Amino acid sequence: MCNDCHNKQEMHGDGIIYKSKNDVKDRPKCQSCHQDKGNQVAHTIHKDKVSCQGCHSSGQYRQCYSCHVATGSTAKPDFFLGLNPRDRRTLTTLRVVPTIRSTFENEGIKMENFDALPNYWDSAVHNIKKRTNRTRSCDSCHVNQDGFLKPERLIQDGSKANEGLIYHIKPISK
């Protein structure tokens, strides 16, 4: 339920208009309720390198493809893990913004700086679970590479900045 993570003030606002949810200092964080006591090897290894939802997202969530202006929008379940476009140091879940270079051509808008920003943005998904395929086995990421953003999965005709979000997972040295 929403109130499991969000309090009344977060649901109704504090009277301040923020440019982004990331500007809200006291927004919900997993660590607010789940203090990591260092008892999980994976938490120690991945601390500050992988977002909580990177491992604990229970699976696919709604992604939009195409754009309302261009060809109509289609939504389908999908899942992407890639570098956070806000800091590029943290692996996290990403949601696609379905615009391409020609999206607004019919309206006479030339997107001259289109490649400056990616089509994928960090997304705190709302399907968190304690146990997921990624928490059960290191192989789901380090061997199978399930869900990772790869060149062949990038939105067709998307921004060149998308390429900077591809994370090349390292194999586990045994």
N, C-alpha and C positions, 0 to 999 in steps of 0.2 A: 504494500500500500504506500501511497505517496508520503504519508506521515511517518513511515518507518525511518525515512532519511531527511525529510523536509519538515521544518517547524512552521507554525502559523505565520510568522513574519516573512519567512522565505516564500510561502505560498501567496501572500498578499502584498509583499514588498515593504520597504522601509521608508517610502516617500522620496527616495533618491532615484533619479533616472541614470542608469548605467549604460555605457556604450556596449558592453558585453558582459555576459555572466561571469567571465574570467576576472572582471574588475571588482566583483563582490568579494570582500575580504573574508567574510564569515559564511561563505557558501558551504554546503555539505561536502564533507570529505570522508572517505572510508575510514580514515584513521581517527575520526571523531568518536566512533564507537568501537572500532577494532584496533586496539593498540597492538602493534607487532612486538612480541616479546623476544623476537629473534630465534624462536624455536623451530622455524621452518627454514630449511637450508635454501629453498628456492627464494624465499623472501630476502634472505641475506645476499644471495648472489645477484638478484635482480633489483635490489633497492636503488631507487633513483634512476633506473635504466628502463623499466617497464612500468606502465601505469597499472593500477589495480585491475581495471576492466580489461587490460590486455590479456590477462590470464583468466579472470573471473567472469567475463561476458559469456553467457550460456549458449551463444550461437549467433545465427544470422539475425539481422534486424532490417527494417525497411530502408531501402536505398531508393533514391529517385534517379531516373535516367531520362535523357532528353530534356527539353525545356518547354515550359508552357508556351513561350512565344514562338519557338521554332516548330516543333512537330507534335506538340502535346507531350505530357509527362507520363511516363510509365514507372510504376513502383514495383519492386520485387525484393524478396529477401536476399541479402548478400552479407558478406563479412570481409573486412579489410583490416589488417594490422600493418602499420607503417610508422615512420617517424612523425612525431608531433610537429606540425608546421610552425608552431609558435616558439619552439626551442630547438628542434632537430637533434636532441640528445636522448629523448625518451621514446620508446616504442609504445604505441597506443592504438586504440580503435579509431578508425577514420570513417567519416561519412562523406559521400560524394556530392558536390554541388554541380548539377548537370548542365553547365553552360559550355559551349564550344566557341571557337573564334568567330564563327558566322552567326551566332545566335541572334544578334540584334541588327544584322545587316538590313533587313527589310524595313526597319525603323530609321535607317540612316545613321546608326551609331557604329562608329569604327572603334573597335577595342584595341587601340594602339599599344597599350601596356598589358595586354592579355597574359603574357607569359610571366609577369611579375609575381602573380599569386597562384597557388595551386588550386585544383578542383577538389581536393580532399582536405577536410578539416577534422581536428580532434573532436570526438563525440563521446561524452559520458553516457554510455548506453544504459537503458533501464531494464536490463535483463540479467542482472548480476546473480551468480550462484557461487556457493562455496566450492563445490566440486564441478569441474568441467573437463573436457578432454585434455585441455592444456594443463590443468592442475594434476591430472592423473598420470601423465607421462611426459617426460622431457622430449621424447621422440616426436610428439605431435608438432612441435616447433622446430627442434634441432635436426630432425631427420625428414619428416613428411612436409614440413614448412606449410602446414594447413593455414589458410586464410591470409597469407602474406601478400601484400601489394607487390606485384611483379610487372615487368614491362608489358607482358602480354595481357595483363588485366587492367591496364590504365584505360581511362575513358578515351575513346577514339576522338581524335582532333582536339584533345584537351590541352591544357597549359603545359609548357615545357618545364615549369616549376614542379610538376608532379613527379618527375624523375628523381628529384632530390628527396622524396619521401620514401623511396624504396630502401628497405633495410635488408642487408645481406647477412642473414643469420649465420652464426658460426657453429660448426659442428662441435659436439661435446668431445673433449679429449678424455679418453678413458685410460 
